[in-house]
Amino acid sequence: MPRPPVPLISIDALVTAALELVDEAGDFSLPKLARKIGVSQSSIYNHVSGREEILELMRGRIISESPYQLHEGQGWEESLRAIVRSYRDAFARHPRLAPLMVLQTVQDPQVLALYENLAIALEEAGFRGQDVVSAISTIDSFALGFALDLAAPQVVWAPPVDGYPALSGALENAGPSAERGEAAFDFGLEILMAGLRSRLKQALV
């Protein structure tokens, strides 16, 4: 009696299914992933080493879907703005993936290339030594923080009518959720760039 056909799966299909699970529930497991694509859990190991590799593949997928353009002769500030905005936009489609990413070492080549470009831009600006990694870490925290903000509920703060007047007044002028998030990102990016410029001036004195 012939053996039943083995369902054919691909790494691309695994990543797509895992992202769908994260979008739905904020996480995934190999048993759930196997059920979703209709294969045995053991067959997944024929394609990837396990959960950690799948997470890195997801990281690489979302970065590749949000490319940034760096041009010869482009200033360091313009380069950083492009990279940071691209990184934030990468998570805009899958904001619930961000918390999983901060718990794992970055290994994906496409994502490491993004950090390489960050390091190059910072060194071209004049940052040296520990300041380069400190700046990268700050930029990383900023971009991931706003990625998490994308997963926040429509109403982030709900002060009672008879309390917290300053916060209530600020919220009245904040605009719709999508506008608030974008305005806050632009606001924060300008502060981040101003802080980097200030730090650079101090280092060059």
FENWODA-V687166 format. One record per residue. N is the residue number from 1. RES is the residue in one letter. SS is DSSP state (A for helix, B for strand, O for the rest). PHI is phi in radians with two decimals (* if undefined). OMEGA is omega in degrees with one decimal (* if undefined). Layout:
# FENWODA-V687166
((N | RES | SS | PHI | OMEGA) (N | RES | SS | PHI | OMEGA))
This chain:
# FENWODA-V687166
((1 | M | O | * | -177.4) (2 | P | O | -1.17 | 178.0) (3 | R | O | -1.24 | 178.6) (4 | P | O | -1.12 | -179.6) (5 | P | O | -1.06 | 177.9) (6 | V | O | -1.57 | -180.0) (7 | P | O | -1.02 | 178.9) (8 | L | O | -1.51 | 176.4) (9 | I | O | -2.21 | 178.8) (10 | S | O | -2.22 | 176.8) (11 | I | A | -1.06 | 179.5) (12 | D | A | -1.07 | 178.9) (13 | A | A | -1.17 | 177.3) (14 | L | A | -1.07 | -178.5) (15 | V | A | -1.13 | 179.4) (16 | T | A | -1.05 | -179.3) (17 | A | A | -1.15 | 179.4) (18 | A | A | -1.12 | 177.7) (19 | L | A | -1.11 | 178.7) (20 | E | A | -1.10 | 178.0) (21 | L | A | -1.14 | 178.3) (22 | V | A | -1.14 | 177.9) (23 | D | A | -1.05 | -177.1) (24 | E | A | -1.39 | -169.4) (25 | A | A | -2.17 | -179.7) (26 | G | O | 1.48 | 179.0) (27 | D | O | -2.91 | 175.5) (28 | F | O | -2.65 | 174.4) (29 | S | O | -2.33 | -179.7) (30 | L | A | -1.12 | 176.2) (31 | P | A | -1.06 | 179.2) (32 | K | A | -1.15 | 179.0) (33 | L | A | -1.13 | 178.8) (34 | A | A | -1.09 | 179.1) (35 | R | A | -1.13 | -176.0) (36 | K | A | -1.14 | -177.7) (37 | I | A | -1.71 | 173.0) (38 | G | O | 1.31 | 178.3) (39 | V | O | -2.32 | 174.3) (40 | S | O | -1.38 | 179.3) (41 | Q | A | -1.08 | -179.0) (42 | S | A | -1.11 | -179.5) (43 | S | A | -1.21 | 176.9) (44 | I | A | -1.10 | -178.8) (45 | Y | O | -1.22 | 173.3) (46 | N | O | -1.33 | -175.9) (47 | H | O | -2.02 | -179.2) (48 | V | O | -2.38 | -178.2) (49 | S | O | -1.40 | 180.0) (50 | G | O | 2.71 | -174.8) (51 | R | A | -1.06 | -177.0) (52 | E | A | -1.06 | 179.5) (53 | E | A | -1.16 | 178.6) (54 | I | A | -1.10 | 177.8) (55 | L | A | -1.05 | 179.1) (56 | E | A | -1.17 | 176.7) (57 | L | A | -1.14 | 176.5) (58 | M | A | -1.15 | 178.6) (59 | R | A | -1.03 | 178.9) (60 | G | A | -1.12 | -179.7) (61 | R | A | -1.07 | -174.3) (62 | I | A | -1.22 | 177.1) (63 | I | A | -1.20 | -179.3) (64 | S | A | -1.16 | 179.9) (65 | E | O | -1.43 | 179.8) (66 | S | O | -2.27 | -175.2) (67 | P | O | -1.23 | 176.0) (68 | Y | O | -2.14 | -178.4) (69 | Q | O | -1.92 | 173.4) (70 | L | O | -2.00 | -175.1) (71 | H | O | -2.06 | 178.5) (72 | E | O | -1.07 | -179.3) (73 | G | O | 1.48 | 179.1) (74 | Q | O | -1.22 | -179.2) (75 | G | O | -1.17 | -176.6) (76 | W | A | -1.11 | -180.0) (77 | E | A | -1.16 | 179.4) (78 | E | A | -1.12 | 178.1) (79 | S | A | -1.11 | -179.5) (80 | L | A | -1.11 | 179.2) (81 | R | A | -1.04 | -178.6) (82 | A | A | -1.12 | -178.2) (83 | I | A | -1.18 | -177.8) (84 | V | A | -1.10 | -178.8) (85 | R | A | -1.14 | 178.9) (86 | S | A | -1.12 | -179.8) (87 | Y | A | -1.12 | 178.0) (88 | R | A | -1.11 | -178.7) (89 | D | A | -1.13 | 179.3) (90 | A | A | -1.05 | -179.5) (91 | F | A | -1.51 | -178.4) (92 | A | A | -1.07 | -179.7) (93 | R | O | -1.44 | -178.3) (94 | H | O | -2.46 | -174.4) (95 | P | A | -1.09 | -178.2) (96 | R | A | -1.36 | 176.1) (97 | L | A | -1.41 | -174.2) (98 | A | A | -0.94 | -179.0) (99 | P | A | -1.05 | 179.4) (100 | L | A | -1.29 | -176.7) (101 | M | A | -1.24 | -176.6) (102 | V | O | -1.27 | -177.9) (103 | L | O | -1.64 | -172.5) (104 | Q | O | -2.34 | 177.8) (105 | T | O | -1.11 | 178.8) (106 | V | O | -1.30 | -179.8) (107 | Q | O | -2.29 | -175.4) (108 | D | O | -1.12 | -177.1) (109 | P | A | -1.02 | -179.4) (110 | Q | A | -1.16 | 179.9) (111 | V | A | -1.32 | 175.7) (112 | L | A | -1.08 | 176.9) (113 | A | A | -1.13 | 176.5) (114 | L | A | -1.09 | 178.9) (115 | Y | A | -1.19 | 175.4) (116 | E | A | -1.08 | 178.3) (117 | N | A | -1.15 | 174.3) (118 | L | A | -1.08 | -179.4) (119 | A | A | -1.08 | 179.1) (120 | I | A | -1.09 | -179.4) (121 | A | A | -1.08 | -178.9) (122 | L | A | -1.19 | 178.5) (123 | E | A | -1.19 | 176.5) (124 | E | A | -1.14 | 178.2) (125 | A | A | -1.26 | -179.3) (126 | G | O | 2.13 | 177.2) (127 | F | O | -1.25 | -177.6) (128 | R | O | -2.43 | 173.0) (129 | G | O | 1.01 | -175.9) (130 | Q | A | -1.09 | -179.3) (131 | D | A | -1.06 | -179.3) (132 | V | A | -1.15 | -180.0) (133 | V | A | -1.19 | 178.2) (134 | S | A | -1.09 | 178.5) (135 | A | A | -1.15 | 178.5) (136 | I | A | -1.07 | 180.0) (137 | S | A | -1.10 | 178.8) (138 | T | A | -1.15 | 178.9) (139 | I | A | -1.09 | 179.6) (140 | D | A | -1.06 | -179.9) (141 | S | A | -1.10 | 179.4) (142 | F | A | -1.10 | -176.8) (143 | A | A | -1.13 | 179.9) (144 | L | A | -1.20 | 177.1) (145 | G | A | -1.05 | 178.5) (146 | F | A | -1.31 | 172.1) (147 | A | A | -1.14 | 176.2) (148 | L | A | -1.12 | 179.4) (149 | D | A | -1.08 | 179.0) (150 | L | A | -1.14 | -179.8) (151 | A | O | -1.63 | -178.6) (152 | A | O | -1.22 | 177.3) (153 | P | O | -1.16 | 179.6) (154 | Q | O | -0.99 | 177.4) (155 | V | O | -1.84 | -177.4) (156 | V | O | -1.47 | -180.0) (157 | W | O | -2.08 | -179.6) (158 | A | O | -2.34 | 179.2) (159 | P | O | -1.24 | 177.4) (160 | P | O | -1.13 | -176.1) (161 | V | O | -1.05 | -174.1) (162 | D | O | -1.70 | -179.6) (163 | G | O | -2.54 | 177.1) (164 | Y | O | 0.94 | -174.1) (165 | P | A | -1.11 | -179.0) (166 | A | A | -1.13 | 178.5) (167 | L | A | -1.14 | 179.7) (168 | S | A | -1.07 | 178.9) (169 | G | A | -1.13 | 178.7) (170 | A | A | -1.12 | -178.9) (171 | L | A | -1.17 | 178.7) (172 | E | A | -1.13 | -178.8) (173 | N | O | -1.77 | -174.1) (174 | A | O | -1.38 | -177.8) (175 | G | O | 1.41 | 179.6) (176 | P | O | -1.04 | -175.0) (177 | S | A | -0.97 | -178.1) (178 | A | A | -1.09 | 179.2) (179 | E | A | -1.18 | 179.4) (180 | R | A | -1.06 | -178.8) (181 | G | A | -1.10 | -179.0) (182 | E | A | -1.20 | 178.5) (183 | A | A | -1.12 | 179.4) (184 | A | A | -1.17 | 178.2) (185 | F | A | -1.12 | 179.1) (186 | D | A | -1.07 | 178.7) (187 | F | A | -1.05 | -178.6) (188 | G | A | -1.16 | 179.6) (189 | L | A | -1.12 | 177.8) (190 | E | A | -1.13 | 178.3) (191 | I | A | -1.15 | 178.3) (192 | L | A | -1.05 | -179.4) (193 | M | A | -1.14 | 178.3) (194 | A | A | -1.11 | 178.4) (195 | G | A | -1.13 | 177.7) (196 | L | A | -1.14 | 177.3) (197 | R | A | -1.08 | 180.0) (198 | S | A | -1.12 | 179.3) (199 | R | A | -1.09 | -179.3) (200 | L | A | -1.15 | 177.9) (201 | K | A | -1.07 | 178.7) (202 | Q | A | -1.12 | -177.9) (203 | A | A | -1.22 | -175.9) (204 | L | A | -1.56 | 180.0) (205 | V | O | -1.25 | *))
